[in-house]
Amino acid sequence: MGDTAGQATAVALISAMITPALLIVGSASLIASVLVRMARIVDRTRVLTAAAHEGSATRLGATPEVLSTWLDRHAVRARYAELSIALLYAAVALFVATALSIALDRSTGGAIEWLPMSLAIGGACPFLGG
């Protein structure tokens, strides 16, 4: 049959490590969404830049000044998306470290109980910021 206490410990370890894994999946989903948004920004910027270089801003129904304003807005949006991607990647790294530190904490008999919680909180901050 086996050692039920050992099995319970293994199940508790796996259960504890699942939570950071779910947060990693959530972060990855948000990263994918932001990357799609960034691709749209880049595509639209390319269209606007081509129109500006060709001098066909009127084809888009805009003056060169309005076109410049649109390009400036897209630059700001791209910077926000870039920051969001960086924060979400940092969150993923911290959540991976959290899962590993849970296993390390269990293997050391709870000697570093503070580490998994600190890493999880550290991962939640950029996750929320992203």
C-alpha positions in Angstrom: 0.0 0.0 0.0 2.7 2.5 0.9 3.3 5.2 3.3 0.2 7.4 3.5 2.1 10.2 5.4 4.6 10.3 2.5 1.9 10.4 -0.1 0.1 13.2 1.8 3.3 15.2 1.9 3.8 14.7 -1.8 0.2 15.7 -2.6 0.6 18.8 -0.4 3.8 19.7 -2.2 2.2 19.3 -5.6 -0.8 21.3 -4.5 1.3 24.1 -3.2 3.3 24.2 -6.5 0.1 24.4 -8.7 -0.9 27.9 -7.5 2.2 29.6 -9.0 1.7 27.5 -12.1 -1.8 28.9 -12.6 -0.4 32.4 -12.1 2.2 31.7 -14.7 -0.5 30.6 -17.2 -2.5 33.8 -16.4 0.6 35.9 -17.0 1.4 34.1 -20.2 -2.2 34.8 -21.4 -1.8 38.5 -20.7 1.5 38.6 -22.4 0.0 37.1 -25.5 -2.8 39.7 -25.4 -0.3 42.6 -25.0 1.9 41.2 -27.8 -1.2 41.1 -30.2 -1.9 44.7 -29.2 1.7 45.7 -29.8 1.5 44.1 -33.3 -1.6 46.2 -34.1 0.2 49.3 -32.9 3.2 48.5 -35.1 1.1 47.7 -38.2 -0.9 50.9 -37.8 2.3 52.9 -37.3 3.7 51.4 -40.5 0.7 52.5 -42.4 0.8 56.0 -41.0 4.5 56.3 -41.6 4.2 55.1 -45.2 1.4 57.7 -45.7 3.6 60.4 -44.2 6.6 59.5 -46.5 4.4 59.3 -49.6 2.7 62.6 -48.8 -0.7 60.9 -49.0 -2.0 61.9 -45.6 -5.1 63.3 -47.2 -5.9 59.7 -48.4 -6.4 58.9 -44.7 -8.4 62.1 -44.2 -5.7 63.8 -42.2 -3.4 66.8 -42.4 0.4 66.2 -41.8 0.0 67.7 -38.3 -2.8 65.3 -37.4 -0.8 62.5 -38.8 2.1 63.5 -36.6 -0.2 63.5 -33.6 -1.4 60.0 -34.4 2.1 58.8 -34.7 3.0 60.3 -31.3 0.0 58.6 -29.8 1.0 55.3 -31.2 4.6 55.8 -29.8 3.1 56.3 -26.4 0.9 53.2 -26.7 3.9 51.2 -27.8 5.9 52.3 -24.8 3.0 51.3 -22.5 2.7 47.9 -24.2 6.5 47.4 -23.9 6.4 48.2 -20.2 3.5 45.9 -19.7 5.3 43.1 -21.4 8.4 43.6 -19.3 6.4 43.6 -16.1 4.5 40.5 -17.0 7.8 38.6 -18.0 9.2 39.6 -14.6 6.1 38.2 -12.9 6.5 34.9 -14.8 10.1 34.7 -13.7 9.1 35.3 -10.1 6.3 32.8 -10.2 8.6 30.2 -11.6 11.0 31.0 -8.7 8.1 30.7 -6.3 7.3 27.2 -7.5 10.9 26.2 -7.2 11.3 27.8 -3.8 8.3 25.9 -2.5 10.0 22.6 -3.4 13.3 23.8 -1.9 11.5 24.9 1.3 9.9 21.5 1.6 13.1 19.7 1.0 14.9 21.7 3.7 12.2 20.9 6.2 10.7 24.4 6.3 14.0 26.2 6.9 13.2 28.9 4.4 9.5 29.4 4.8 9.8 33.2 4.1 11.2 32.7 0.6 8.2 31.3 -1.3 5.8 33.9 0.2 8.3 36.7 -0.5 8.7 35.6 -4.1 4.9 35.2 -4.6 4.3 38.7 -3.3 7.2 39.9 -5.5 5.6 38.3 -8.5 2.1 39.6 -7.7 3.4 43.2 -7.9 4.6 43.2 -11.5 1.6 41.0 -12.4 -0.8 43.7 -11.2 1.4 46.4 -12.8 1.4 44.7 -16.1 
